[in-house]
Amino acid sequence: MRHTEIISQCGQKRCFPGEFEKQSFVQVIFPHEKSDWIDYLEEARKNFVNIVNAIAKYERCLVVCDDIELVKSYFSENENIEYVQFETNDTWARDCSAISIIENGEKKLLDFTFTGWGSKFDASKDNEMSRALAAHYKTPMKTIDFILEGGAIESNSKGLLLTTSICVLNKNRNASYSKEETTQLLKEELGVNEILYLDYGYLAGDDTDSHIDTLARFVDEKTIMYLKCDDQDDEHYEQLFKMQEQLKELAKQYDLDLIALPFTDAIYYDDERLPATYANFLIINGAVIVPTYGVRQDEEALSVFRDFFKDRDVVAVDCSVLIRQHGSLHCVTMQFL
């Protein structure tokens, strides 16, 4: 769908387009020495280079850098890669970047508050980033005094917002808000009609309190891809089975289709199980970029994406390094209209 079509569809109201809509660019924050990647910085940078290069084959990629000249040295000349300077705390662009909506037929950015997933980590610089880069975006921006991360919300472009209650309703975010107040605020600010709360879903090693983008994702207006665990001996089985059952009920209620994604074998680093998930993919213009982890389920997952995304290329990027810091491909990117 082109910009003009999605803007026309929204008409004179507010609209939160799905990731599968036409985009202008994707934003990435490049790892630096003051980020949590310092123990394996070059490995992390290589991973980010692969992600940026994959994006740049299809659309513009804006790379936020602490040192532009240094970061440029990692890339070949490419007119689809742009650089802007700002020093962040870390590199999780999905959660600290502004969120794109359409209002009154025009693009607009919403800058929610980011507190490092319920004040688990210092995020003061990350929280300032969008306002600091506002002139670069050349899009009107509204700052909202409400804690919300981009990885916590999924839209189908038709008024449905998918999220998890354990994250968005967690008292480590907006303790003074009731469920009803949170629901109303999200409806008003994002221009959605219904909030679909999943009450189950868990990944070992996850710092986000169960972000929806690790569990279940809209891939078009009526289809959700979700993470399924078939191993009854796995610690995730009960939660993901309950999530699946809840998704089935929502699918009946809202006439949605469900597609299961495989669950990886357990992956460890320094004796810690890591939150590897194929649900952390990124949809861009002409392609879907899928995280892989060097496990036997990689090809099965890629087949699921190829079967569904007939009109997009399916591009695999190894994200084994990313999950050492408890996030994956979608977590380090943010699309802009």
Secondary structure per residue as TSV (DSSP state, phi and psi in degrees):
chain	resnum	aa	ss	phi	psi
A	1	M	-	360.0	131.7
A	2	R	-	-80.9	162.7
A	3	H	H	-52.6	-46.4
A	4	T	H	-61.9	-33.5
A	5	E	H	-72.5	-44.4
A	6	I	H	-69.6	-35.0
A	7	I	H	-65.8	-42.4
A	8	S	H	-63.6	-39.9
A	9	Q	H	-61.5	-38.9
A	10	C	H	-72.7	-25.7
A	11	G	T	60.4	-131.4
A	12	Q	T	-97.1	16.5
A	13	K	S	-112.1	178.1
A	14	R	E	-88.0	144.9
A	15	C	E	-148.7	137.3
A	16	F	-	-110.0	97.0
A	17	P	-	-67.9	148.8
A	18	G	-	-70.2	162.4
A	19	E	T	-65.1	-22.2
A	20	F	T	-77.7	-4.0
A	21	E	S	-78.3	169.2
A	22	K	-	-61.2	136.8
A	23	Q	-	-119.5	160.4
A	24	S	S	-95.3	-41.9
A	25	F	E	-164.6	167.2
A	26	V	E	-118.1	138.4
A	27	Q	E	-102.7	137.7
A	28	V	E	-134.3	145.4
A	29	I	E	-109.1	121.2
A	30	F	-	-81.2	138.0
A	31	P	-	-59.6	140.3
A	32	H	-	-136.0	174.5
A	33	E	T	-67.2	-20.3
A	34	K	T	-95.4	4.1
A	35	S	S	-92.0	173.7
A	36	D	T	-72.8	-1.1
A	37	W	T	-84.2	0.7
A	38	I	G	-56.4	-33.0
A	39	D	G	-69.1	-22.6
A	40	Y	G	-145.5	53.9
A	41	L	H	-60.9	-45.5
A	42	E	H	-67.1	-36.4
A	43	E	H	-62.3	-42.9
A	44	A	H	-64.8	-43.2
A	45	R	H	-62.0	-39.6
A	46	K	H	-60.5	-41.7
A	47	N	H	-62.0	-43.5
A	48	F	H	-67.2	-38.6
A	49	V	H	-58.3	-44.4
A	50	N	H	-62.1	-39.4
A	51	I	H	-67.6	-47.7
A	52	V	H	-60.9	-44.6
A	53	N	H	-63.4	-37.3
A	54	A	H	-64.4	-42.4
A	55	I	H	-64.7	-45.2
A	56	A	H	-65.3	-14.9
A	57	K	T	-71.1	-18.2
A	58	Y	T	-120.6	-29.3
A	59	E	S	-162.1	176.4
A	60	R	E	-67.0	147.9
A	61	C	E	-131.1	123.6
A	62	L	E	-97.2	119.0
A	63	V	E	-104.4	116.3
A	64	V	E	-84.0	127.0
A	65	C	E	-129.5	148.5
A	66	D	S	-83.6	-23.1
A	67	D	S	-144.7	99.9
A	68	I	H	-61.1	-45.9
A	69	E	H	-63.5	-39.2
A	70	L	H	-63.7	-46.7
A	71	V	H	-65.7	-38.1
A	72	K	H	-58.5	-30.3
A	73	S	T	-67.0	-14.8
A	74	Y	T	-86.0	-7.4
A	75	F	S	-125.6	149.9
A	76	S	-	-76.9	161.1
A	77	E	-	-59.4	127.9
A	78	N	-	-152.6	118.8
A	79	E	T	-66.8	-15.5
A	80	N	T	-88.7	-2.4
A	81	I	E	-109.2	122.1
A	82	E	E	-117.0	158.5
A	83	Y	E	-130.7	141.1
A	84	V	E	-140.7	141.9
A	85	Q	E	-95.6	126.9
A	86	F	-	-167.6	132.0
A	87	E	-	-90.5	120.9
A	88	T	-	-103.0	171.9
A	89	N	S	-73.8	-43.1
A	90	D	-	-149.9	-156.2
A	91	T	-	-129.1	21.9
A	92	W	-	-91.5	77.2
A	93	A	H	-60.0	-32.9
A	94	R	H	-55.9	-37.6
A	95	D	H	-96.9	-20.2
A	96	C	H	-110.2	-4.8
A	97	S	S	-83.7	157.9
A	98	A	-	-66.0	154.3
A	99	I	E	-105.7	131.9
A	100	S	E	-87.1	131.4
A	101	I	E	-133.6	176.0
A	102	I	E	-120.8	132.3
A	103	E	E	-136.9	127.6
A	104	N	T	52.3	39.5
A	105	G	T	78.8	6.9
A	106	E	E	-126.9	149.7
A	107	K	E	-69.2	144.4
A	108	K	E	-148.7	149.7
A	109	L	E	-111.1	138.8
A	110	L	E	-111.0	122.2
A	111	D	E	-106.1	92.9
A	112	F	E	-79.4	169.0
A	113	T	E	-80.9	135.7
A	114	F	-	-118.1	126.3
A	115	T	-	-121.9	22.5
A	116	G	H	69.3	46.1
A	117	W	H	57.5	60.7
A	118	G	H	77.9	36.6
A	119	S	H	62.7	30.8
A	120	K	T	-75.1	-30.2
A	121	F	S	-139.3	156.1
A	122	D	-	-65.4	126.6
A	123	A	-	-135.5	24.0
A	124	S	H	-61.8	-41.7
A	125	K	H	-71.3	-41.8
A	126	D	H	-58.1	-40.7
A	127	N	H	-66.6	-24.1
A	128	E	H	-88.8	-12.4
A	129	M	H	-59.0	-50.2
A	130	S	H	-62.0	-42.0
A	131	R	H	-65.8	-36.6
A	132	A	H	-66.9	-30.5
A	133	L	T	-99.4	7.1
A	134	A	H	-56.2	-41.1
A	135	A	H	-64.4	-31.6
A	136	H	H	-69.3	-35.8
A	137	Y	H	-70.9	-30.0
A	138	K	T	57.8	35.7
A	139	T	S	-134.5	134.9
A	140	P	-	-54.6	138.1
A	141	M	E	-128.1	136.2
A	142	K	E	-113.5	127.5
A	143	T	E	-90.9	130.6
A	144	I	E	-120.5	126.6
A	145	D	E	-83.1	70.0
A	146	F	E	-155.8	134.1
A	147	I	E	-82.7	121.0
A	148	L	-	-157.9	135.2
A	149	E	-	-107.8	145.3
A	150	G	G	-60.8	-31.5
A	151	G	G	-71.7	-6.8
A	152	A	G	-90.7	-7.3
A	153	I	-	-133.8	142.4
A	154	E	E	-133.1	133.8
A	155	S	E	-116.5	149.3
A	156	N	-	-105.2	10.4
A	157	S	S	68.6	-1.5
A	158	K	S	-121.1	23.8
A	159	G	S	97.3	1.2
A	160	L	E	-102.2	132.8
A	161	L	E	-118.1	125.1
A	162	L	E	-104.1	132.2
A	163	T	E	-154.1	-177.6
A	164	T	E	-118.8	138.7
A	165	S	H	-68.2	-34.5
A	166	I	H	-65.5	-23.0
A	167	C	H	-93.9	-62.9
A	168	V	H	-68.0	-29.6
A	169	L	T	-98.9	7.4
A	170	N	-	-67.5	135.1
A	171	K	T	-70.3	-8.4
A	172	N	T	-81.1	-1.1
A	173	R	T	-102.8	-78.0
A	174	N	-	-123.7	77.7
A	175	A	T	-61.2	-28.2
A	176	S	T	-84.5	-5.2
A	177	Y	-	-97.6	134.4
A	178	S	-	-80.7	171.4
A	179	K	H	-60.1	-41.2
A	180	E	H	-64.8	-41.4
A	181	E	H	-68.4	-40.8
A	182	T	H	-62.7	-45.7
A	183	T	H	-59.2	-44.9
A	184	Q	H	-65.3	-41.4
A	185	L	H	-62.7	-44.9
A	186	L	H	-64.2	-40.1
A	187	K	H	-60.8	-44.6
A	188	E	H	-70.0	-48.7
A	189	E	H	-72.3	-35.9
A	190	L	H	-96.2	-12.5
A	191	G	T	71.0	41.0
A	192	V	-	-110.9	161.2
A	193	N	S	-97.9	-34.8
A	194	E	E	-136.4	140.4
A	195	I	E	-106.9	119.0
A	196	L	E	-98.7	106.5
A	197	Y	E	-92.7	120.8
A	198	L	E	-88.2	130.5
A	199	D	-	-98.3	-0.9
A	200	Y	-	-132.5	163.6
A	201	G	-	127.8	126.9
A	202	Y	-	-156.5	140.2
A	203	L	-	-131.7	128.1
A	204	A	T	-60.9	135.1
A	205	G	T	88.5	-2.8
A	206	D	-	-77.6	133.2
A	207	D	S	-98.3	-4.6
A	208	T	S	-94.2	-0.8
A	209	D	S	63.7	46.5
A	210	S	S	68.2	62.4
A	211	H	-	-59.4	141.5
A	212	I	G	-62.8	-29.3
A	213	D	G	-75.8	1.4
A	214	T	G	-100.5	-6.9
A	215	L	T	-125.0	-49.1
A	216	A	E	-152.0	135.0
A	217	R	E	-137.1	139.6
A	218	F	E	-74.5	129.9
A	219	V	E	-111.5	-10.5
A	220	D	E	-161.3	-168.9
A	221	E	T	-65.3	-21.7
A	222	K	T	-132.7	11.9
A	223	T	E	-126.1	133.0
A	224	I	E	-117.2	127.1
A	225	M	E	-93.6	135.3
A	226	Y	E	-138.6	157.9
A	227	L	E	-84.1	127.8
A	228	K	-	-123.7	132.7
A	229	C	-	-112.2	121.2
A	230	D	-	-98.0	-10.8
A	231	D	-	-86.8	106.3
A	232	Q	T	-67.5	-14.6
A	233	D	T	-90.1	-6.9
A	234	D	S	-77.9	144.0
A	235	E	T	-62.6	-18.5
A	236	H	T	-89.9	-11.6
A	237	Y	H	-57.0	-50.4
A	238	E	H	-61.5	-48.7
A	239	Q	H	-63.4	-43.2
A	240	L	H	-74.0	-29.2
A	241	F	H	-66.3	-44.1
A	242	K	H	-64.6	-37.2
A	243	M	H	-62.8	-42.7
A	244	Q	H	-60.9	-42.9
A	245	E	H	-64.5	-38.4
A	246	Q	H	-68.1	-39.1
A	247	L	H	-62.2	-38.5
A	248	K	H	-62.4	-39.8
A	249	E	H	-66.3	-42.2
A	250	L	H	-65.3	-37.4
A	251	A	H	-62.1	-40.4
A	252	K	H	-65.5	-44.0
A	253	Q	H	-67.0	-37.8
A	254	Y	H	-113.0	13.6
A	255	D	T	55.2	55.7
A	256	L	-	-111.1	156.0
A	257	D	E	-104.6	148.3
A	258	L	E	-120.3	138.8
A	259	I	E	-129.4	123.5
A	260	A	E	-83.2	139.1
A	261	L	E	-106.2	142.9
A	262	P	-	-68.7	159.4
A	263	F	-	-104.5	134.8
A	264	T	-	-74.6	155.9
A	265	D	-	-58.2	157.0
A	266	A	-	-60.5	131.7
A	267	I	-	-118.8	131.9
A	268	Y	E	-123.3	151.6
A	269	Y	E	-144.3	125.9
A	270	D	T	52.4	43.4
A	271	D	T	66.2	15.0
A	272	E	E	-111.4	130.8
A	273	R	E	-72.5	134.9
A	274	L	-	-103.6	149.4
A	275	P	-	-83.9	67.1
A	276	A	-	-75.5	129.3
A	277	T	-	-150.5	134.4
A	278	Y	T	-79.4	-10.0
A	279	A	T	-72.0	-9.2
A	280	N	-	-91.6	40.6
A	281	F	-	-81.7	167.5
A	282	L	E	-126.4	123.7
A	283	I	E	-93.2	127.6
A	284	I	E	-130.7	179.6
A	285	N	T	-63.4	114.1
A	286	G	T	84.1	0.2
A	287	A	E	-157.2	162.6
A	288	V	E	-126.9	126.7
A	289	I	E	-99.7	123.0
A	290	V	E	-112.6	129.1
A	291	P	E	-73.7	136.5
A	292	T	E	-122.2	164.8
A	293	Y	-	-136.0	11.9
A	294	G	S	70.1	32.6
A	295	V	S	-121.6	170.3
A	296	R	T	-68.3	-19.2
A	297	Q	T	-82.2	-8.1
A	298	D	H	-55.2	-50.1
A	299	E	H	-68.4	-35.8
A	300	E	H	-61.4	-43.5
A	301	A	H	-64.1	-44.9
A	302	L	H	-61.1	-34.8
A	303	S	H	-64.9	-38.2
A	304	V	H	-61.0	-44.3
A	305	F	H	-66.9	-41.3
A	306	R	H	-64.3	-36.7
A	307	D	H	-65.9	-34.4
A	308	F	H	-89.0	-47.6
A	309	F	-	-87.5	71.4
A	310	K	T	-67.6	-27.2
A	311	D	T	-102.2	10.7
A	312	R	S	-131.9	149.9
A	313	D	E	-71.8	144.8
A	314	V	E	-105.9	115.6
A	315	V	E	-115.0	121.8
A	316	A	E	-92.5	135.3
A	317	V	E	-130.0	122.7
A	318	D	E	-65.5	121.8
A	319	C	-	-118.4	29.4
A	320	S	T	-60.0	-33.7
A	321	V	T	-73.7	-42.1
A	322	L	G	-55.9	-41.7
A	323	I	G	-71.4	-10.6
A	324	R	G	-62.3	-27.5
A	325	Q	G	-102.9	20.8
A	326	H	T	73.4	20.9
A	327	G	-	-139.8	175.7
A	328	S	-	-139.8	-153.3
A	329	L	T	-63.9	-48.3
A	330	H	G	-62.4	-35.7
A	331	C	G	-62.3	-28.1
A	332	V	G	-100.7	13.5
A	333	T	E	-133.1	155.3
A	334	M	E	-147.2	124.6
A	335	Q	E	-85.1	147.7
A	336	F	E	-123.1	141.8
A	337	L	-	-67.5	360.0
